[in-house]
Amino acid sequence: MTNAEKGKSICAFAGDIKRFVLQNQYIIGKAPLQTYYSALVFAPKRSVIMYMFKPEDRIE
């Protein structure tokens, strides 16, 4: 993987994290320890977050 590819991957990951947090800020604020189970379920299947944290649901 080249530096440019790594940079794009990091930017995509950071963008997904931002969207994830903004969309689930209520859950994160009320029950931060359950964020993984509560909010990740609703992450888009093709998102970087889903790819990283729920490999069994990956769409290749």
Steps between C-alpha positions, in 0.01 A plus 500: 500500500641838402501807723227654284281191541561503876406868512174438311420207727562707814285786366216260415525343846499842672198606293312186596584551867371858484172390337466213747548729802269773368223254418531319833596777740191447717582131553868577558411766759254280688676162486853526361591142588216369284584712197652208314192283537236770474627731228718276286196292411369798300825587321482465120622157388753656259645743755861485615377469859301187416794357308735554795279392789253247363697284256225237487269758334748617237385548144801442279 
